[in-house]
Amino acid sequence: MSYESDEELAARLAPSLALLAAVGETGQVTRAAELLGVPQPTASRRLAALADVVGAPLVLPAGRGIRLTRAGRTLAAASARALAAVTAAAREVREEIDPGSGRVVLGFLHLLGRTLVPSLIGGFRERNPGVRFSLAQGSRQDMLRALRAGEIDLVFVAPMPLDDPDLVSRPLADQELVLSVPPSHRLAARGRVRAAELAGEELVTLEHGYGLRQITDDLCAAAGFEPRIAFEGQESETVRGLVAAGLGVAVLPRSDQPPTGGMREIPLSPPLFRTIGVSWPAGDRLTPAARAFRDHACSGLTDLGPGFRPPAPRPDRHR
């Protein structure tokens, strides 16, 4: 008996990738057929034919619907990934024809949505009004995970993932970090504070996975002490509110608004800055629209608003 090679089998399965992915997504042949715009009997016959090609059933009855067999789940998941790659390629082909009407999927940290992101997008759209943006916000960890998975085109993060060989990063700006304390705190009247003076203080921070949390932990470690974490949050504004309520102190970017509740912002000694960078997948797989926006962001020609300065010179560690 002769068997088909893996390549020959894949070639016979390729025309039905969309059906396999739709069945995997919906769990129903009828719904999958509706999504693809084909009659349900046609979809059922195609699935039966695919089972013959594979040599094993792909679906089994389950109540009023169906369930995928192990072989079906494997092929459905692979089909979804393959279709995502083809969809991205189709989008890139369209944008190659007219880069001015493409779409950029941009991820960034929550705090950057105040001035940095609006400034960069606003300046870019003055020259590229037809380009659309889809925006995603989250922790550094979540944004980098989405970037690696191909769900977003570019991310603005800090610190930059300079040691990740699958990503390329360039600095955009430096942002000063200060100590935020309630007005009655013992350090509130100080002109500067050394990190070592925070030993024993109750700190309010973001959760693990956020860039500011990593910077805070590194700052304390460099000063020789383990931070006492009183509260962990997911948004910097929540952290500011807890500090204003007297529940701890926090290392945060200098606010572009007057501090609320009499909260004091004290520079650290030596001054502490975080570098905001833009990262994208290695291999220059960006669409023309995303590539144009990346180049605009890296040009340094946009006023990013208060609290930002041009990035300090550093060793060329980005690829």
C-alpha positions in Angstrom: 0.0 0.0 0.0 1.3 3.5 -0.9 0.7 6.5 1.3 0.5 10.1 0.4 3.3 12.3 1.6 2.5 15.0 4.2 2.9 17.6 1.4 0.4 15.8 -0.8 -2.1 15.4 2.0 -1.7 19.1 2.9 -2.4 20.1 -0.7 -5.7 18.1 -0.7 -6.7 19.7 2.6 -5.8 23.3 1.7 -9.1 24.1 -0.2 -11.1 23.3 2.9 -9.1 25.3 5.5 -11.8 27.9 6.0 -14.4 25.2 6.6 -12.3 23.4 9.2 -11.5 26.7 11.0 -15.2 27.7 11.0 -16.3 24.3 12.4 -13.7 24.6 15.0 -14.8 28.1 16.0 -18.6 27.5 16.0 -18.9 23.8 16.9 -21.8 23.6 14.3 -21.8 22.6 10.7 -24.9 24.8 10.0 -23.3 27.9 11.6 -20.0 27.2 9.8 -21.8 26.9 6.5 -23.6 30.3 7.1 -20.3 32.0 7.9 -18.9 30.7 4.6 -22.0 31.3 2.5 -22.4 27.7 1.4 -25.4 25.3 1.8 -25.2 23.1 4.9 -25.4 19.9 2.9 -22.4 21.0 0.9 -20.4 21.7 4.1 -21.4 18.2 5.5 -20.3 16.5 2.2 -17.0 18.4 2.3 -16.4 17.3 5.9 -17.1 13.7 5.0 -14.8 13.9 2.0 -12.1 15.3 4.2 -12.5 12.4 6.7 -11.9 10.1 3.7 -8.8 12.0 2.8 -7.4 11.9 6.3 -8.6 8.4 7.0 -10.3 9.3 10.3 -13.5 11.0 11.3 -13.2 14.7 12.0 -16.6 15.3 13.7 -19.0 13.2 15.7 -22.6 14.0 16.7 -23.1 15.7 20.1 -26.7 16.5 20.9 -28.0 19.0 18.4 -24.5 19.9 17.2 -21.2 18.2 16.7 -17.9 17.8 18.4 -14.5 17.6 16.8 -12.5 14.5 17.2 -8.9 14.7 18.2 -7.9 14.7 14.5 -10.6 17.3 13.8 -9.3 19.6 16.6 -5.7 19.3 15.4 -6.7 20.2 11.8 -9.1 23.0 12.9 -6.5 24.7 15.0 -3.9 24.5 12.3 -6.4 25.8 9.7 -7.2 28.8 11.9 -3.5 29.6 12.2 -2.9 29.2 8.4 -5.9 31.4 7.6 -4.7 34.1 9.9 -1.3 34.1 8.1 -3.1 34.2 4.7 -5.4 37.0 5.9 -2.4 39.1 7.0 -0.7 38.5 3.7 -3.9 39.5 1.8 -4.0 42.7 3.9 -0.4 43.5 3.1 -1.0 42.9 -0.6 -3.9 45.4 -0.6 -1.8 47.9 1.2 1.1 47.5 -1.1 -1.2 48.9 -3.8 -2.3 51.8 -1.6 -0.4 52.1 1.7 -2.3 55.3 2.5 -5.5 53.4 3.3 -4.1 50.6 5.5 -4.7 49.8 9.1 -2.2 49.8 12.0 -2.9 47.7 15.1 -1.0 49.5 17.9 -0.5 48.3 21.5 0.7 50.5 24.3 0.8 50.9 28.1 -2.1 52.6 29.7 -0.3 55.8 30.8 1.0 56.4 27.3 -2.6 57.0 26.1 -2.6 60.5 27.6 -0.2 62.4 25.4 2.4 60.2 23.7 0.0 58.0 21.6 -2.4 60.8 20.6 0.6 63.1 19.6 2.2 60.4 17.4 -1.1 59.3 15.8 -2.2 62.9 15.2 1.0 63.9 13.6 1.0 60.8 11.3 -2.6 61.2 10.2 -2.0 64.8 9.1 0.0 63.3 6.2 -1.8 59.9 6.0 -5.5 60.6 6.7 -6.7 57.4 5.2 -4.8 55.1 7.6 -6.9 53.6 10.3 -5.8 52.6 13.8 -6.9 49.8 16.1 -5.7 50.4 19.6 -5.0 47.9 22.4 -3.9 48.8 25.9 -2.5 46.5 28.6 0.5 45.5 30.7 3.9 45.2 29.1 3.7 41.4 29.4 0.3 41.2 27.6 1.3 43.7 24.9 4.5 41.8 24.1 2.7 38.5 24.1 0.2 39.9 21.6 3.0 41.2 19.5 4.7 37.9 19.3 1.4 36.2 18.4 0.9 38.5 15.5 -2.2 40.1 17.0 -0.8 43.6 16.9 1.7 45.3 14.6 3.6 47.6 17.0 3.9 48.2 20.7 5.0 51.1 22.8 6.5 49.7 26.0 9.0 50.3 28.8 11.4 48.8 29.4 12.2 47.7 25.8 12.6 43.9 25.2 16.2 44.3 24.1 17.1 40.7 24.8 14.3 39.1 22.7 15.8 37.9 19.4 12.4 37.8 17.8 11.7 41.5 18.3 13.3 44.7 17.2 13.1 47.8 19.5 14.0 51.5 19.1 13.9 54.2 21.8 11.3 56.9 21.4 11.6 59.1 24.5 12.8 59.1 28.1 10.2 59.8 30.8 11.1 60.8 34.4 9.9 58.7 37.3 9.3 60.4 40.7 8.3 59.3 44.1 4.7 60.1 44.8 3.7 60.5 48.5 0.7 61.8 50.4 1.0 65.3 51.7 1.4 64.2 55.4 4.3 61.8 54.6 7.7 62.3 56.3 9.3 62.8 52.9 6.7 65.2 51.5 8.8 68.4 52.0 12.0 66.9 50.6 13.6 68.2 47.4 15.1 64.8 46.4 14.9 61.3 47.8 17.4 58.5 47.5 16.0 55.0 46.7 17.6 53.6 49.9 15.3 55.8 52.0 12.3 53.8 50.8 13.4 50.8 52.7 10.6 49.9 55.1 8.0 52.1 53.3 4.8 50.5 52.2 4.8 50.7 48.4 1.8 50.9 46.1 2.7 49.3 42.7 1.3 47.8 39.6 1.1 44.0 39.3 3.8 41.8 38.0 4.0 42.0 34.2 3.8 45.8 34.1 6.9 47.7 33.2 6.7 50.1 36.1 6.6 47.1 38.5 9.8 45.7 37.0 11.4 49.1 37.3 10.3 49.5 40.9 11.6 46.1 41.9 14.9 46.7 40.1 15.2 50.1 41.9 14.7 48.5 45.3 17.1 45.6 44.6 19.8 48.1 43.5 19.3 50.0 46.7 19.8 46.7 48.7 16.3 46.0 50.1 13.2 44.0 49.5 10.2 46.2 48.8 7.2 46.0 51.1 4.2 45.9 48.8 1.0 47.2 50.4 -1.2 47.3 47.3 -1.0 46.1 43.7 -3.1 47.5 40.9 -3.5 47.4 37.2 -3.8 51.1 36.4 -1.5 54.0 37.4 -4.5 56.2 38.2 -5.6 53.7 40.8 -2.1 53.7 42.3 -2.2 57.5 42.4 -5.5 57.4 44.2 -4.2 55.0 46.9 -1.2 57.2 47.5 -3.3 60.3 47.8 -5.4 58.4 50.4 -2.3 57.8 52.5 -2.1 54.1 51.9 1.5 54.1 50.7 4.1 55.6 48.4 4.7 54.8 44.7 7.3 55.3 41.9 5.3 56.8 39.0 5.9 58.9 35.9 5.7 62.6 36.7 2.1 63.6 36.2 1.1 66.0 33.3 -1.7 67.3 35.5 -1.6 69.0 38.9 -1.3 66.2 41.6 -4.7 65.4 43.2 -5.4 65.4 46.9 -2.3 67.4 47.7 -0.1 64.5 46.6 3.6 65.4 46.3 5.9 64.3 43.5 9.6 64.2 44.6 12.5 63.6 42.2 14.7 60.7 42.9 18.5 61.0 43.5 20.0 60.2 41.2 17.3 61.1 38.7 15.4 58.0 37.4 14.1 57.8 33.8 12.4 55.0 31.9 12.9 54.7 28.1 9.7 54.4 26.1 10.4 52.3 23.0 8.6 50.9 20.0 8.9 47.2 19.3 8.0 45.1 16.3 8.6 41.6 15.0 12.1 40.8 13.6 12.4 40.2 9.9 10.6 43.5 8.8 7.2 41.7 8.3 5.3 45.0 8.9 2.6 46.1 6.5 3.4 49.3 4.6 1.1 51.4 6.8 2.6 50.0 10.0 6.1 50.5 8.6 5.3 54.2 7.8 3.9 54.8 11.3 6.9 53.2 12.9 9.2 55.4 10.9 7.2 58.4 11.8 7.3 57.5 15.5 11.1 57.0 15.4 11.8 60.2 13.5 11.8 62.3 16.7 9.9 65.1 15.0 6.8 65.0 17.1 6.3 66.9 20.4 5.2 64.1 22.7 4.0 66.4 25.5 5.2 67.3 29.0 7.2 64.7 30.9 9.0 63.4 27.9 12.5 64.2 26.5 14.6 62.8 23.6 16.1 59.4 24.6 19.6 59.6 26.0 22.4 58.1 23.9 22.9 54.4 24.8 24.8 51.4 23.3 23.2 50.2 20.1 21.6 47.0 21.5 18.6 47.0 19.2 18.9 45.0 16.0 
